[in-house]
């Protein structure tokens, strides 16, 4: 999938540890949140859980196909880059997908895809994941 025109974007590649539901990320797109709109319109997020997720520990929650809609929605300005549940239902719709994944799995999606941290009832459900972003430069 990644030919010579792709490169790792080190400024937006990291390990993230969620320790509390208060720190869960709301609905967002990486084109806004990570600010990876530059000379390219192509960015792929490769998300790798380091813990089993989707049941006891929170996974991602994505809206498949939302990238087609979000590509035409103006970028959010300022520091607030999230979208409310109500906005997502009214403007995007569609069913969300929560991947059940274990260490060694990889979830790939582009930077226009709406996603958030899966909502889990457990307040202190900690999980760790790696995020690698690749951008097309040519």
N, C-alpha and C positions, 0 to 999 in steps of 0.2 A: 504494500500500500504506500509506503513512504519511499519515493525514489530520491534521486540526488537533489531535487528541488526543495526538499524539506529539511529543516534543521530544528534541533531542540532549542526552545526558548528558555534559557537558564534563569531569567529574572522572574518567571512565573512557573517554576518547577520546584516542588518542595514536599516535605512530609507534614501532614496535618494531623493533630490529635484533638479530637473532640472529647471533652471531659464532663460536659454538662449540657443539658437541653437548652440552657440559656444562651449557649454559644452556637447552636445549630444555625446554619445558613438558611435564609428564606429563599423564595423563588427568585432566581436571577439568571442572567446570561453572562457568560464570560466576556463577551464582546464589550459589555458595560463594566462589569465588576473587575475584570483583570485589565481592561483597557488595551486589549491586543488588536485594536484596529489601527493598522499602520499601512505600509505599502502593500500589504496582502489582505485578501478577504478570506483567507483559508487558515484556520487554526483548529487543530484536533487536540482535545483533552483526553489523555489516557489515564484513567483512574484505577489504581490498584489497591484493594483493601489488604491490610496486614493482619486483620482479624476477620473471622467469619461474620458476615453482615446480612441483614434482611429479616432476621427473626428477633433475637435478643438484643443485638447491637444494630445501630442505625446504618442503613445503606444510603445510596443516593435515591432520589425520586426524580424521574425524568418524564417529560411529556413528549413522546415520540411524534415526530412531524412538526413540532413547534418551531423548529429552525426556519421553516418556510414562511411562517407568519412573522416571527421576530426579526427576520432580515429586513422587513419593511417598516418596522416600528422605530421611531426616532430614539436615538441613544439617550439614556438618562444623564442629565447634567448634575453636577454637585457631588456630594459625598454619599447620598442615599441612592443605591443602585438596585434595591430589591423591589419586587412586585407583590402585591397582596393576593391572597386567595381569591378575593372577589374580582380583582382585575384579571387574573389568569382565567377564571371561569367565563367572564364576560367577553374577553378579547381573544382568547386562544381556544378554550374548551378542550375536548379530548380527554381520554383516560390517561392517567399517569401509569408509569411502570416502575416498580421497585425491584431491582435485581437482587437475587439471593446469590451471594458470591463468597468465595473462600480465598485465602492467600494463594496466589498463582493465577487467579482470574484477572482479566482486564476488561474494563468497560470503556469504550471509545465513543465520543460524541463531539460534534463541532461546537464552536464557541457561540453559536446562535441558539442552541438548544436550551430551553427553560429547564432548570433543575434546582434542587434544594437538598438539604439533609432530610432523610426520612424521619417523620415524626414517630417517636416511640414514647410510650407512657412512662418509662423508667427515667427518672430525673438524672441519674448519674451513670448512664450507659455510655462508657468511654469506648472509643474506637480510633484506630490509627489507619491512615491511608497515605499513599503517595500520589502526587499529581504531576504528570509530565505533560507539558504542552509543546506541540510541534507546529511550526508555522511554515507555510510554503513561501519561498523567497524568489522563485523564478517561474 
